[in-house]
Amino acid sequence: MGEAPEIQLQVLSEDEKLNEDSVEQQTNGNQSTTITQQRTYKWWLLMTIYTFFLLSGQSVATLLGRLYYDKGGNSKWLATIVQVVGFPILIPLYYLPSYKSSHTSNITTNPPSLLVLSGMYFGLGLLLAAGCLLYSVGLLYLSVSTYSLICASQLAFNALFSFFFNSQKFTPFIINSLVLLTISSTLLVFQNDSSGSTPVPRAKYVIGFVCTVAASAGYGLMLSLTQLCFQKILKKQTFKAVLDMIIYQSSAATLMISVGLFASGEWKSLGEEMEGFKLGKSAYVNVLVWIAVGWQVFSIGAVGLIFEASSLFSNVISTLGLPIVPVFAMVFFHDPMTGIKVISMLLAIWGFVSYVYQHYLDDRNSDTGKL
């Protein structure tokens, strides 16, 4: 019986240790929750900033591109090269702290050869140059509102190419999005832009429509191939790797477009074009410079969203910004908002929401699986 107090004291001592451990675990858990919340707030802040960059850069560059044509600009090659030539302003981003993406594998792999990297950047640069040229022709012959609504089809093309290259699954919501975006763009075939800011013949309208659809398809293909290159060739997705992808392919595209500018002979008429610009020579230069800056601001936002989320999410936000442009076009260029354009815009927004909802379901199922 004399051992009972000792046993009781020992039990109490063990209970005290358990309580101390419980308090310590609870404290650590609270600290972990606080850190997670801080990271979440930081992530959402970055996502907000990148989204603002993407939407503002895309809208400003598109509107200024239309202004260039409306006020006397006529060089398709010059309008093309300003979309990519501003890439040097991204170089300072190399000096920012480098963070690894959550998608990056911890397995060390041998880096690809210089020949493979060169071929990859050259191929993507060629696709980028062709897409920019097609976009320039489309913006030349279409009103800015019609052009932007047709560009919404890039999301459908991105999903289609992702099915073949990135194992994208077709769900009812994805199919619904594809159908709506296709109808949204097809409706604009029946739209006559002769009452827009720059009247054009029906034949040129059709050319602009076809070029814009082809450019949207090329952009969707380029995004899917870029994601494939990260997975199969680079096998990493650090911030530096994403910057390399943007800058090197933009360098290759700039070189190819420069060859086209000089080979076409359009460079000879640029001086005369500047003299005849309706807003003056200084405005001519400023418009081109700010178009270049706008597209690079767009690139910063797109790169940031790719790094923090995914290339598909970046494209979704880009598509979200397309209906914004027609609203500004009514204010600045007095583009008429016809019934067909309104229906097309509503269908594009509906298709976008359907696409985003599918990704919401995917993310929720992914989080549930982790639990």
Residue, then its C-alpha position, 0 to 999 in steps of 0.5 A: m500500500g505504500e507504493a500507491p502515492e508514488i504511483q499516483l505522483q508518477v501518473l500526475s507527472e505523466d499527465e502534466k507532461l501530456n498537457e505540456d505537449s498538448v499546449e506545445q502542439q497547439t502553440n505550434g499549430n497556431q503558429s503554423t496556421t498564422i504562417t499559412q494565413q500570411r502566405t495565403y494573403k501574400w499569394w492573393l495579393l500577388m495574384t491581384i497584382y498580376t491580374f491587374f497587370l495582365l488586364s490593364g496591359q492587354s486592354v491598353a495595348t489593344l486600344l492603342g493598336r487600334l488608335y495607331y491604325d485609325k490615325g494614319g498608321n498602316s504598317k502591319w509589320l511595325a504593328t507586329i514588332v511592337q508586340v514583342v520588341g519590348f522584352p528587354i524591360l523584363i530583364p531586371l526581373y532576373y534580379l528578383p528572388s527566385y522562388k520554386s513553383s509548387h509544381t517543380s519536381n525535386i528530382t534532379t535531371n540533366p539539363p537539355s542540350l543547347l541545340v534542343l533549347s535553341g530549337m525549342y525557343f526558335g519554334l515557339g518564337l516562330l509561332l509567336a511571330a506568326g500569331c502577332l502578325l495575324y493579330s495585327v492584320g485582324l486589328l487592321y480590318l476589324s473594329v476593336s470590339t469585334y476583334s476582342l470578342i473573336c479573341a475570346s475563342q483562344l480559350a476554346f482552342n487552348a482547351l482543345f490543344s490541351f486535350f492532345f498535348n496536356s491530357q486535358k479532360f473534356t467534362p460537360f462544363i468544358i464542352n459547354s464552354l467550347v460550344l458557347l465560345t465557338i457560337s460567340s465567335t461565329l455570330l460575328v461573321f454576320q456582323n458588318d463593321s462598316s459603321g465602325s471607327t474604320p469602315v472596311p469592305r466586306a472582303k477585308y472584314v472576312i480576312g480580318f475575321v479569319c486572321t484573328v481566329a487563326a491567331s487565337a488558335g495559334y495562341g492556344l497552341m503556343l500555350s499548350l506547347t509551352q506547358l509541354c516544353f516545361q514538362k518534357i524538356l525543361k522539367k522545371q518551372t522556376f521563375k527564372a525558367v519562365l522568364d527565359m521562356i518569355i525573353y528567348q522566344s520574344s528575341a527569336a520572334t523579334l528577329m523574324i519579324s524584323v526580317g519581314l519588315f525589311a523584306s516587305g519594304e514597309w520600312k521605307s515608308l515609315g518616315e512618311e507614315m510618321e509625318g502623316f500621322k494625324l496626332g503628330k510625330s511625337a504622338y506617333v512615337n509615344v503610341l508605338v512605345w506604349i503599345a510595346v510597354g503595354w504588351q510587356v506589362f501584359s507579359i509580366g502579369a501572364v508570367g506571374l499567373i503562370f508561375e503562381a497558378s498555371s498557364l491555363f489560369s493565365n489564359v482564363i484571366s486573359t479571356l476575362g479581360l476581352p469583354i472589357v475592351p469593347v466597353f472602352a471601344m464604345v467610349f474612345f472609338h465610338d464603336p457601335m454595340t450592336g445586338i449581335k455584339v451584345i449576344s456574342m459578349l454574353l455567350a463569351i462570358w457564359g463560356f468563360v464562367s463555365y470554364v472557370y467553374q470546371h477548374y473550381l470543381d477540379d481544385r475542390n476535388s484535389d483539395t478533398g483528395k489531399l484530406 
